[in-house]
């Protein structure tokens, strides 16, 4: 086979017919990788903050729902629930939601009543619920005080 035919078949030709080098040089590849690493290092803190904000939104929604259902149970039944599982037993909830920071539905902190809400009620039920997480929110407040 003629050497010039082989060279023409295996090399890329530019607009003017001159041969272009194959692939990227090591310097160009290092510049591309460096740019990707710089962009990733800038984006990572924003991503982590977005994940924490999403978990906080889920926690706030779960707490709102649980508190609303405790009030509704108390209004319907004339007494406060003894524990959160009673909301599930009576059909107010399908199942207890999971605390997004502890990853469990068994870590909710039930706040007991200090006095019965009515004279006919003889026992103390729960009046509030809080997260069982010992973490600190982005605004500096502990999740257990929400």
Secondary structure, 3 states (H helix, E strand, C coil): CCHHHHHHHHCEECCCCCEECCCCCHHHHHHHHHHHHHHHHHHHHHHHHHHHHHHHHHHHHHHHHHHHHHHHHHHHHCCCCCCCHHHHHCCCCCCCCCCCCCCCCCCCEEEECCCCCCCCCCCCCEEEEECCCCCECCCCCEHHHC
